[in-house]
Amino acid sequence: MSFLPVVELGETFAPFAFLRKNFGFIPNLFRAQTLLPRVIEAETRIAESVLLTERVLSRRQKECLLLAISAANQSTYCVTAHWEMLRTLGMTDRQLRQVTIDYRRAGLSETDQALLDFGLKLTQHPTSVSRQDIEGLRGHDFTDEAILEAVLVSAFTDFVCTLSTGLGATPDFKPRKVSLKRVAHRSEVNPAGLHTHDKPKPFLRAVDLSSDTFPPFAFFRERFGFIPNIFRAQTLRPDVVEAEADVVRTVLLTDDVLPRVYKEYILLVVSAANLNTYCVAVHCEMLRALGIPEDQSDQIAVDHRQAGLSGADIALLDFALKLSQRPTEVGQEDIDGLRRRDFTDGQILESIVMTALTSYLNTLQMGLGTVPDFEPKHVLRAHVSSGADVLESARTGDGDVEITNLLPTLEGLNDRERAGVAAGALEDPDGDLVARVKGGDLEAFEGLVRRYDRRIYRILMSVTGRAEDAEDGTQSVFLKAFEQIGKFRGASKFSTWLTRVAINEGLNRLRERKNLQSLDEDGVNHEEEFRPRQVQAWEDNPEQLYSKTEMRGLVERALMKLPSMYRMVVVLRDVEQFSTEEAATALGLRVPALKTRLLRGRLMLREALAPYFVGRGRVPQPRV
């Protein structure tokens, strides 16, 4: 029946009675999850709200949407199930076959064809969905309530397809073959390969529901401290929000089988692979709340294999990514591999459910166009270049530096898939301002100056060690940036490029003073000479120390006493919060060399500050 064992729940199990009443039988998809009855209960509530409750879209319209998307996902289980359901609703086998191959020849109305156009584009090319697609549906007289239902059904289809594949559920009827010759229509194609969800408002209207009177909102506020926008955007269907809140409560927030942090890992890596900026931002914040360092959660999003996780953790996330990105390759051997890593069958089941839930949430957010609840550090976008182009740009150093961290996860993918996964590279948050400057907008350049003038001053201080050089150099850096911005090709972030200009400016000023210490790797011949003598285990790291106003002067003075080759690395990583790769790019170093210098710089800084600290684990106090 499935990859995992099943247990008998008996005739009194309420979800099974519900399923038998509505479908006439208990689908194997649910029988395969009997190790976790609470999951089945939550899923049946979602199925009832999204699929079985008729509001605007008819049951037949929903089932056609389910069938077409299931065929596009190559899910034999789901194609078989919804084929049979549509037969009971009066459609012929010929029509149904045509829906799976070319629904425009299945005798559907133009309105229903537009509905399938949208659902397939949302599930197959989600990053290209925009407000224009919503307006297209409105042009076919779909109300916002109907469009919301279409988004929900599409997301639910991705959920059940992922779930049935991960479970290896046996079809409930004679399997219907999934044609590999399905016709893709123009509306499904991603014309520009651009992420279009940085809209100021969600696509659909919503109604105000108070957390004082609407229990799901009170629940979200209590558990998360805020009400996620993805749920606010669905208030036209309060019953669905209630069902989703129940899924969050019983699936995500439970800790009895698969630890909560593992679930957040899955949500993060799958969302990143799906280029979902909203969900990546949310779950990076969730991991921070669970005590995961920000750098580590960022690295998990970019490449979990390089994030310092255990072998078992990596194996679990590898499985989740395979299930979400290459589902047709998932088999019993993947389940057995997790068992060899000492994961229980219950934990494996919950990881499958979490991967399916992530697919649901990702599709839902893309269709709703909800804006992030937090300012995203990672704006994920798709590239139109081939996988070969991505690999070449990473190898030559001309492409986004973050791509290099994605390469270890791309083995076994074809060029199209490789380009899509590697598209998790970070979009430049300054891109709009830079484009306006290139177009002659002086106010946009003033915006860049206001954004970075203090950072450039601090960087120049760390290079030159003199306030007058930092002040004069800051003006010079922005003048050079303005003159040369036309040559900036966007191969790295603008902030990284500007930092490199500042570093070069500082080095030139040192040369003029004939006081230059090389920052090149080849110029280092004494890195092994430093041996720390007074290092203690402190509660605070340099970044935390710097954030405390009363300690800044002390730390800054200690920083300025470090050799420039170490000082620059510590400043960029711990003060300016550059990623390892960004700092390495700005300094012209390889990542391993930068990490070595960062470690030594931190040790030197700790030793320099040690005389001012009293006791282990106490808040540092200067000696009087």
C-alpha positions as CSV (number, residue, x, y, z in Angstrom):
1,M,0.0,0.0,0.0
2,S,2.9,2.4,0.7
3,F,6.6,2.7,1.7
4,L,5.7,2.9,5.4
5,P,3.8,0.5,7.6
6,V,0.2,1.1,8.6
7,V,-1.8,0.4,11.8
8,E,-5.4,-0.3,12.3
9,L,-7.4,2.7,13.6
10,G,-10.8,1.1,13.8
11,E,-14.3,2.1,12.6
12,T,-14.6,4.7,15.3
13,F,-11.8,6.9,13.9
14,A,-13.8,10.0,12.9
15,P,-11.7,11.1,9.8
16,F,-12.2,7.6,8.2
17,A,-15.9,7.8,8.8
18,F,-15.9,11.3,7.2
19,L,-13.9,10.0,4.2
20,R,-16.2,7.0,3.7
21,K,-19.2,9.3,3.8
22,N,-17.9,11.7,1.2
23,F,-15.9,9.4,-1.1
24,G,-17.5,6.0,-0.5
25,F,-14.2,4.6,0.6
26,I,-11.1,5.4,2.5
27,P,-8.4,6.5,0.1
28,N,-5.0,4.8,0.5
29,L,-3.4,8.2,0.8
30,F,-4.9,8.5,4.3
31,R,-4.5,4.8,5.2
32,A,-0.8,5.2,4.5
33,Q,-0.5,7.8,7.3
34,T,-2.1,5.9,10.2
35,L,1.2,6.1,12.2
36,L,0.2,9.7,12.9
37,P,-3.6,10.0,13.3
38,R,-3.4,13.7,14.2
39,V,-2.0,14.4,10.7
40,I,-5.0,12.6,9.1
41,E,-7.4,14.6,11.2
42,A,-5.8,17.9,10.1
43,E,-5.7,16.9,6.4
44,T,-9.3,15.9,6.3
45,R,-10.3,19.4,7.6
46,I,-8.3,21.0,4.9
47,A,-9.8,18.7,2.3
48,E,-13.3,19.5,3.6
49,S,-12.8,23.3,3.4
50,V,-10.9,23.5,0.1
51,L,-12.3,20.6,-2.0
52,L,-15.6,19.5,-0.6
53,T,-17.2,22.8,0.4
54,E,-18.8,24.4,-2.6
55,R,-18.9,28.2,-2.5
56,V,-18.2,29.7,-5.9
57,L,-16.3,27.1,-7.9
58,S,-18.2,23.9,-8.6
59,R,-16.9,20.5,-7.6
60,R,-16.4,19.7,-11.3
61,Q,-14.3,22.8,-11.8
62,K,-12.2,21.9,-8.8
63,E,-11.7,18.3,-9.9
64,C,-10.7,19.4,-13.4
65,L,-8.1,21.6,-11.9
66,L,-6.9,18.8,-9.7
67,L,-6.7,16.4,-12.6
68,A,-4.8,18.8,-14.9
69,I,-2.3,19.8,-12.3
70,S,-1.8,16.1,-11.1
71,A,-1.0,15.2,-14.7
72,A,1.5,18.0,-15.0
73,N,3.1,16.8,-11.7
74,Q,3.1,13.2,-13.2
75,S,1.3,11.9,-10.1
76,T,-0.2,8.6,-11.1
77,Y,-2.0,8.3,-7.7
78,C,-3.7,11.7,-8.0
79,V,-4.5,11.4,-11.7
80,T,-6.2,8.1,-11.0
81,A,-8.2,9.4,-8.1
82,H,-9.5,12.5,-9.8
83,W,-10.1,10.7,-13.1
84,E,-12.5,8.4,-11.3
85,M,-14.1,11.3,-9.4
86,L,-14.8,13.2,-12.7
87,R,-16.3,10.1,-14.2
88,T,-18.9,10.1,-11.4
89,L,-19.6,13.7,-12.3
90,G,-20.4,12.8,-15.9
91,M,-17.2,13.3,-17.9
92,T,-16.2,10.7,-20.4
93,D,-12.8,8.9,-20.5
94,R,-12.0,10.6,-23.8
95,Q,-12.6,14.1,-22.2
96,L,-10.6,13.1,-19.2
97,R,-7.7,11.9,-21.3
98,Q,-7.8,15.1,-23.2
99,V,-7.7,17.1,-19.9
100,T,-4.4,15.4,-19.0
101,I,-2.9,16.0,-22.4
102,D,-4.4,19.1,-23.9
103,Y,-7.4,20.5,-21.9
104,R,-8.1,23.0,-24.7
105,R,-9.4,20.1,-26.8
106,A,-11.5,18.6,-23.9
107,G,-14.7,20.5,-24.7
108,L,-14.4,22.9,-21.7
109,S,-15.8,26.4,-21.8
110,E,-13.4,29.3,-22.2
111,T,-14.0,30.2,-18.6
112,D,-12.9,26.8,-17.4
113,Q,-9.9,26.8,-19.8
114,A,-8.8,30.1,-18.3
115,L,-9.1,28.5,-14.8
116,L,-6.8,25.7,-15.9
117,D,-4.4,28.1,-17.5
118,F,-4.0,29.9,-14.2
119,G,-3.8,26.8,-12.1
120,L,-1.1,25.2,-14.3
121,K,0.9,28.4,-14.5
122,L,0.7,28.8,-10.7
123,T,1.9,25.2,-10.0
124,Q,4.4,24.8,-12.9
125,H,5.8,28.4,-13.2
126,P,4.9,30.0,-9.9
127,T,7.5,32.8,-10.0
128,S,6.0,34.2,-13.2
129,V,2.5,34.6,-11.7
130,S,1.6,38.3,-11.4
131,R,-1.3,40.7,-10.9
132,Q,-1.9,40.5,-14.7
133,D,-2.9,36.8,-14.3
134,I,-5.4,37.8,-11.6
135,E,-6.8,40.5,-13.9
136,G,-7.1,37.9,-16.6
137,L,-9.3,35.8,-14.4
138,R,-11.4,38.8,-13.5
139,G,-11.8,39.4,-17.2
140,H,-13.5,36.0,-17.4
141,D,-15.9,37.2,-14.6
142,F,-14.1,35.3,-11.8
143,T,-14.7,37.1,-8.5
144,D,-11.9,37.4,-5.9
145,E,-13.7,34.6,-3.9
146,A,-13.5,32.4,-6.9
147,I,-9.8,33.2,-7.6
148,L,-9.0,32.5,-4.0
149,E,-10.6,29.1,-4.3
150,A,-8.6,28.5,-7.5
151,V,-5.4,29.3,-5.6
152,L,-6.4,27.0,-2.7
153,V,-7.3,24.1,-5.0
154,S,-4.0,24.5,-6.8
155,A,-2.0,24.5,-3.6
156,F,-4.0,21.6,-2.3
157,T,-3.2,19.6,-5.4
158,D,0.5,20.3,-5.0
159,F,0.1,19.1,-1.4
160,V,-1.6,15.7,-2.2
161,C,0.8,15.1,-5.2
162,T,3.8,15.5,-3.0
163,L,2.3,13.5,-0.2
164,S,1.2,10.6,-2.3
165,T,4.6,10.4,-4.0
166,G,6.5,10.5,-0.7
167,L,4.3,7.8,0.8
168,G,4.4,5.6,-2.3
169,A,0.6,5.3,-2.0
170,T,-1.0,2.7,-4.2
171,P,-3.8,4.0,-6.5
172,D,-7.3,3.2,-5.2
173,F,-8.4,2.2,-8.7
174,K,-6.9,0.8,-11.8
175,P,-3.9,3.2,-12.4
176,R,-4.3,5.7,-15.2
177,K,-1.1,6.3,-17.1
178,V,0.2,9.8,-17.1
179,S,1.1,11.0,-20.5
180,L,4.5,12.6,-20.9
181,K,3.3,14.5,-24.0
182,R,1.2,17.0,-22.2
183,V,0.8,20.2,-24.2
184,A,2.0,23.3,-22.4
185,H,0.1,26.4,-23.4
186,R,1.5,29.9,-23.7
187,S,-0.1,31.0,-20.4
188,E,2.0,28.5,-18.6
189,V,5.3,29.7,-19.9
190,N,7.5,32.0,-17.8
191,P,8.3,34.7,-20.3
192,A,10.8,36.7,-18.4
193,G,12.0,34.3,-15.7
194,L,11.5,37.0,-13.1
195,H,10.1,36.8,-9.6
196,T,7.1,39.2,-9.5
197,H,6.0,39.0,-5.9
198,D,7.6,42.1,-4.6
199,K,4.2,43.9,-5.0
200,P,3.1,46.5,-2.5
201,K,-0.2,44.8,-2.0
202,P,-1.6,41.3,-2.2
203,F,-3.4,40.3,-5.4
204,L,-6.9,39.8,-3.8
205,R,-9.0,41.8,-1.5
206,A,-9.4,40.7,2.1
207,V,-11.7,41.6,5.0
208,D,-10.7,42.7,8.5
209,L,-10.9,40.0,11.1
210,S,-9.9,40.9,14.7
211,S,-7.7,38.6,16.7
212,D,-10.1,39.4,19.6
213,T,-13.0,37.7,17.8
214,F,-11.4,35.4,15.3
215,P,-9.7,32.5,17.1
216,P,-7.1,31.5,14.4
217,F,-5.7,35.1,14.5
218,A,-5.5,35.0,18.3
219,F,-3.7,31.7,18.0
220,F,-1.1,33.0,15.5
221,R,-0.5,36.1,17.6
222,E,0.0,34.0,20.7
223,R,2.3,31.5,19.1
224,F,4.3,33.7,16.7
225,G,3.8,37.2,18.0
226,F,2.2,38.3,14.8
227,I,-0.4,37.2,12.2
228,P,1.4,36.1,9.1
229,N,0.2,37.9,5.9
230,I,-0.4,34.6,4.2
231,F,-3.4,34.0,6.5
232,R,-4.6,37.6,6.5
233,A,-4.8,37.4,2.7
234,Q,-7.4,34.5,2.9
235,T,-10.0,36.2,5.1
236,L,-12.6,35.8,2.3
237,R,-12.6,32.2,3.5
238,P,-12.4,32.1,7.3
239,D,-13.2,28.4,7.3
240,V,-10.0,27.7,5.3
241,V,-7.9,29.9,7.7
242,E,-9.4,27.9,10.6
243,A,-8.4,24.6,8.9
244,E,-4.9,25.9,8.1
245,A,-4.4,27.1,11.7
246,D,-5.3,23.6,12.9
247,V,-2.7,22.2,10.5
248,V,-0.1,24.6,11.9
249,R,-1.0,23.6,15.5
250,T,-1.1,19.8,15.0
251,V,1.6,19.4,12.4
252,L,4.2,22.2,12.5
253,L,4.2,23.1,16.2
254,T,4.2,19.6,17.6
255,D,7.5,18.2,18.9
256,D,6.6,14.6,19.8
257,V,7.8,12.8,16.7
258,L,10.0,15.0,14.5
259,P,11.6,17.9,16.4
260,R,10.2,21.3,15.5
261,V,13.6,22.6,14.3
262,Y,13.8,19.8,11.7
263,K,10.4,20.9,10.4
264,E,11.6,24.5,10.1
265,Y,14.7,23.2,8.3
266,I,12.4,21.5,5.7
267,L,10.2,24.5,5.3
268,L,13.3,26.7,4.7
269,V,15.3,24.5,2.3
270,V,12.2,23.6,0.2
271,S,11.0,27.2,0.1
272,A,14.4,28.3,-1.0
273,A,14.5,25.7,-3.8
274,N,11.0,26.9,-4.9
275,L,12.3,30.5,-5.0
276,N,9.8,31.6,-2.4
277,T,11.1,34.8,-0.8
278,Y,8.1,35.1,1.6
279,C,8.5,31.7,3.1
280,V,12.3,31.9,3.4
281,A,12.0,35.2,5.3
282,V,9.4,33.7,7.6
283,H,11.2,30.5,8.4
284,C,14.6,32.2,8.9
285,E,12.9,34.2,11.6
286,M,11.3,31.1,13.0
287,L,14.7,29.4,13.3
288,R,16.2,32.5,14.9
289,A,13.4,32.2,17.5
290,L,14.4,28.6,18.1
291,G,18.0,29.6,18.8
292,I,19.5,28.9,15.4
293,P,22.2,31.5,14.6
294,E,21.3,33.8,11.7
295,D,24.4,32.9,9.7
296,Q,23.5,29.2,9.9
297,S,19.8,29.7,8.9
298,D,21.0,31.8,6.0
299,Q,23.4,29.1,5.0
300,I,20.8,26.4,5.3
301,A,18.7,28.4,2.8
302,V,21.6,28.7,0.4
303,D,23.1,25.3,0.8
304,H,22.2,23.1,3.8
305,R,25.2,20.9,3.1
306,Q,27.6,23.7,4.0
307,A,25.7,24.8,7.2
308,G,27.4,22.6,9.8
309,L,24.6,20.1,10.1
310,S,25.0,16.5,11.0
311,G,25.1,13.8,8.4
312,A,21.6,12.6,9.4
313,D,20.2,16.2,9.2
314,I,21.7,16.6,5.7
315,A,20.2,13.2,4.6
316,L,16.8,14.3,5.8
317,L,17.0,17.6,3.9
318,D,18.4,15.9,0.8
319,F,15.3,13.7,0.9
320,A,12.9,16.6,1.3
321,L,14.5,18.4,-1.6
322,K,14.4,15.4,-3.8
323,L,10.7,14.9,-3.0
324,S,9.9,18.5,-3.8
325,Q,12.1,19.0,-6.8
326,R,12.5,15.5,-8.4
327,P,9.5,13.5,-7.1
328,T,9.5,11.0,-9.9
329,E,12.9,9.7,-8.7
330,V,11.7,9.0,-5.1
331,G,11.5,5.4,-4.2
332,Q,11.6,2.8,-1.4
333,E,15.4,3.1,-1.3
334,D,15.1,6.7,-0.1
335,I,13.0,5.7,2.8
336,D,15.4,2.8,3.7
337,G,18.3,5.3,3.5
338,L,16.6,7.5,6.2
339,R,16.0,4.4,8.3
340,R,19.7,3.6,8.2
341,R,20.3,7.1,9.6
342,D,18.1,6.0,12.6
343,F,15.0,8.0,11.6
344,T,11.9,6.2,12.8
345,D,9.0,5.5,10.4
346,G,7.0,8.2,12.3
347,Q,9.7,10.8,11.8
348,I,10.0,9.9,8.1
349,L,6.2,10.2,7.7
350,E,6.2,13.6,9.4
351,S,9.1,14.8,7.1
352,I,7.0,13.8,4.1
353,V,4.0,15.7,5.4
354,M,6.1,18.7,6.1
355,T,7.5,18.7,2.6
356,A,4.0,18.5,1.2
357,L,2.8,21.3,3.6
358,T,5.7,23.4,2.3
359,S,4.5,22.9,-1.3
360,Y,1.0,23.9,-0.2
361,L,2.2,27.1,1.5
362,N,4.6,28.0,-1.3
363,T,2.0,27.7,-4.0
364,L,-0.6,29.5,-1.8
365,Q,1.7,32.5,-1.3
366,M,2.7,32.8,-4.9
367,G,-1.0,32.8,-5.9
368,L,-1.9,35.3,-3.3
369,G,1.0,37.6,-3.9
370,T,1.4,38.3,-0.1
371,V,4.2,40.6,0.9
372,P,6.8,39.3,3.5
373,D,6.1,39.9,7.2
374,F,9.8,40.7,7.6
375,E,12.2,42.5,5.3
376,P,13.8,39.6,3.4
377,K,17.5,39.2,3.4
378,H,17.2,36.8,0.4
379,V,15.1,37.9,-2.6
380,L,15.0,34.8,-4.6
381,R,14.6,35.0,-8.4
382,A,14.7,32.8,-11.4
383,H,17.3,33.1,-14.1
384,V,16.6,32.6,-17.8
385,S,20.1,31.4,-18.4
386,S,20.8,27.8,-18.8
387,G,22.4,25.6,-16.1
388,A,25.7,25.8,-18.1
389,D,25.6,29.6,-18.0
390,V,25.1,29.5,-14.2
391,L,28.0,27.2,-13.6
392,E,30.3,29.1,-15.9
393,S,29.5,32.5,-14.2
394,A,30.2,30.9,-10.8
395,R,33.5,29.4,-11.9
396,T,34.8,32.6,-13.5
397,G,33.7,34.8,-10.6
398,D,31.5,37.0,-12.8
399,G,28.2,35.7,-11.5
400,D,26.5,36.1,-8.1
401,V,28.9,34.8,-5.5
402,E,26.1,33.0,-3.6
403,I,25.6,30.6,-6.6
404,T,28.8,28.8,-5.7
405,N,27.3,27.6,-2.5
406,L,24.4,26.1,-4.4
407,L,26.5,24.0,-6.7
408,P,27.0,20.9,-4.4
409,T,23.2,20.4,-4.3
410,L,22.8,20.4,-8.1
411,E,24.2,17.0,-8.9
412,G,21.9,14.8,-11.0
413,L,19.8,17.7,-12.4
414,N,19.4,18.5,-16.0
415,D,20.2,22.0,-17.3
416,R,16.7,23.3,-16.8
417,E,16.4,22.0,-13.3
418,R,19.9,23.1,-12.4
419,A,19.1,26.6,-13.6
420,G,16.0,26.7,-11.5
421,V,17.6,25.5,-8.3
422,A,20.6,27.7,-8.8
423,A,18.2,30.6,-9.2
424,G,18.2,30.9,-5.4
425,A,21.0,33.4,-5.9
426,L,20.4,36.6,-4.0
427,E,18.9,39.6,-5.8
428,D,20.5,42.9,-5.1
429,P,18.3,44.9,-2.7
430,D,19.8,48.1,-4.2
431,G,19.0,47.1,-7.8
432,D,16.2,49.6,-8.3
433,L,18.2,52.5,-7.0
434,V,21.2,51.5,-9.1
435,A,19.1,51.3,-12.2
436,R,17.6,54.7,-11.6
437,V,21.1,56.2,-11.1
438,K,22.2,54.7,-14.4
439,G,19.2,56.4,-15.9
440,G,20.5,59.8,-14.6
441,D,18.4,60.0,-11.4
442,L,20.5,62.0,-8.9
443,E,18.0,61.6,-6.1
444,A,18.5,57.9,-6.3
445,F,22.2,58.2,-5.9
446,E,21.6,60.4,-2.9
447,G,19.6,57.6,-1.5
448,L,22.6,55.2,-1.9
449,V,24.8,57.7,-0.2
450,R,22.5,58.0,2.8
451,R,22.2,54.2,2.9
452,Y,26.0,53.5,2.9
453,D,27.9,56.6,4.0
454,R,28.4,55.4,7.6
455,R,29.4,51.9,6.5
456,I,32.0,53.3,4.0
457,Y,33.3,55.6,6.7
458,R,33.8,52.7,9.1
459,I,35.4,50.5,6.5
460,L,37.9,53.3,5.6
461,M,38.6,53.8,9.3
462,S,39.4,50.1,9.6
463,V,41.8,50.3,6.7
464,T,43.5,53.6,7.2
465,G,43.2,54.0,11.0
466,R,42.8,57.8,10.7
467,A,39.6,59.8,10.9
468,E,40.8,62.4,8.4
469,D,41.5,59.7,5.8
470,A,38.2,58.1,6.4
471,E,36.3,61.4,6.0
472,D,38.1,62.4,2.8
473,G,38.0,58.9,1.5
474,T,34.3,58.6,1.9
475,Q,33.7,61.5,-0.4
476,S,36.2,60.1,-2.8
477,V,34.5,56.7,-2.8
478,F,31.1,58.0,-3.6
479,L,32.5,60.2,-6.4
480,K,34.2,57.3,-7.9
481,A,31.1,55.1,-7.5
482,F,29.0,57.7,-9.3
483,E,31.6,58.0,-12.1
484,Q,31.9,54.2,-12.5
485,I,28.4,53.0,-11.8
486,G,27.8,52.6,-15.5
487,K,30.4,49.8,-15.5
488,F,28.7,48.0,-12.6
489,R,27.2,44.9,-14.2
490,G,25.4,43.5,-11.2
491,A,27.7,40.4,-11.0
492,S,27.8,40.9,-7.2
493,K,25.7,43.0,-4.9
494,F,26.1,46.8,-5.2
495,S,27.1,46.9,-1.5
496,T,29.9,44.4,-2.1
497,W,31.1,46.4,-5.2
498,L,31.0,49.7,-3.2
499,T,32.9,48.1,-0.4
500,R,35.6,47.0,-2.7
501,V,35.9,50.6,-4.0
502,A,36.3,51.7,-0.4
503,I,38.9,49.2,0.4
504,N,40.9,50.2,-2.7
505,E,40.6,53.8,-1.7
506,G,41.9,53.0,1.7
507,L,44.8,51.0,0.4
508,N,45.8,53.8,-2.0
509,R,45.9,56.2,1.0
510,L,48.1,53.8,2.9
511,R,50.4,53.5,-0.1
512,E,50.7,57.3,-0.2
513,R,51.8,57.1,3.5
514,K,54.1,54.1,2.6
515,N,52.4,52.2,5.4
516,L,50.7,49.4,3.4
517,Q,50.4,45.9,4.8
518,S,49.4,43.6,2.0
519,L,45.9,42.1,2.1
520,D,46.7,39.6,-0.6
521,E,46.9,36.0,0.3
522,D,50.3,35.6,-1.2
523,G,51.6,38.5,1.0
524,V,50.9,36.6,4.2
525,N,53.9,35.0,5.7
526,H,53.3,35.5,9.4
527,E,49.8,34.3,10.1
528,E,51.0,31.4,12.2
529,E,53.0,33.6,14.5
530,F,50.0,34.7,16.6
531,R,49.2,32.5,19.7
532,P,46.4,33.6,22.0
533,R,47.4,33.8,25.7
534,Q,44.4,35.2,27.5
535,V,41.4,33.8,25.7
536,Q,38.4,33.1,27.8
537,A,35.0,31.6,26.9
538,W,32.8,34.7,26.8
539,E,29.0,34.8,26.5
540,D,29.2,37.6,23.9
541,N,30.8,37.4,20.5
542,P,32.3,40.5,18.8
543,E,29.0,41.3,17.0
544,Q,27.1,41.2,20.3
545,L,29.7,43.4,22.0
546,Y,29.6,45.9,19.3
547,S,25.8,46.2,19.6
548,K,26.1,47.4,23.2
549,T,26.5,51.1,23.1
550,E,28.6,51.4,26.3
551,M,31.1,48.9,24.9
552,R,31.5,50.3,21.4
553,G,34.3,52.6,22.1
554,L,36.3,49.9,23.8
555,V,35.8,47.4,21.0
556,E,36.5,50.0,18.3
557,R,39.8,50.9,19.9
558,A,40.7,47.3,20.2
559,L,39.8,46.7,16.6
560,M,42.0,49.6,15.4
561,K,45.0,47.9,17.1
562,L,44.6,44.8,15.0
563,P,46.8,44.3,12.0
564,S,44.8,45.6,9.0
565,M,44.7,42.1,7.3
566,Y,42.7,40.8,10.3
567,R,40.9,44.1,11.2
568,M,39.2,44.3,7.8
569,V,37.9,40.7,8.0
570,V,36.5,41.2,11.5
571,V,34.9,44.5,10.5
572,L,33.2,43.2,7.4
573,R,31.9,40.0,9.1
574,D,31.1,41.0,12.6
575,V,30.4,44.7,12.4
576,E,29.0,45.2,8.9
577,Q,27.3,41.8,8.8
578,F,28.7,40.8,5.4
579,S,28.2,37.1,4.6
580,T,31.4,35.0,4.3
581,E,31.2,35.0,0.6
582,E,30.5,38.8,0.3
583,A,33.4,39.6,2.6
584,A,35.8,37.3,0.6
585,T,34.7,38.9,-2.7
586,A,35.2,42.4,-1.3
587,L,38.7,41.6,0.0
588,G,39.7,39.5,-3.0
589,L,40.3,36.4,-0.9
590,R,39.3,32.8,-1.1
591,V,36.7,31.7,1.4
592,P,39.1,29.4,3.4
593,A,41.6,32.2,3.7
594,L,39.0,34.6,4.9
595,K,37.7,32.1,7.5
596,T,41.3,31.6,8.8
597,R,41.8,35.4,9.2
598,L,38.5,35.8,10.8
599,L,39.3,33.2,13.4
600,R,42.7,34.8,14.2
601,G,41.2,38.3,14.2
602,R,38.6,37.3,16.7
603,L,41.2,35.6,18.9
604,M,43.4,38.7,18.8
605,L,40.4,40.9,19.6
606,R,39.4,38.7,22.5
607,E,43.0,38.7,23.9
608,A,43.1,42.5,23.6
609,L,39.9,42.9,25.5
610,A,40.5,40.2,28.1
611,P,42.1,42.5,30.7
612,Y,38.9,44.6,30.8
613,F,36.6,41.6,31.6
614,V,35.8,40.1,34.9
615,G,34.7,36.4,35.2
616,R,33.3,34.0,32.7
617,G,29.8,34.5,31.4
618,R,29.4,37.9,33.1
619,V,28.5,41.1,31.3
620,P,31.9,42.6,30.5
621,Q,32.9,45.6,32.7
622,P,35.9,47.9,32.0
623,R,38.4,48.0,34.8
624,V,38.6,51.3,36.6
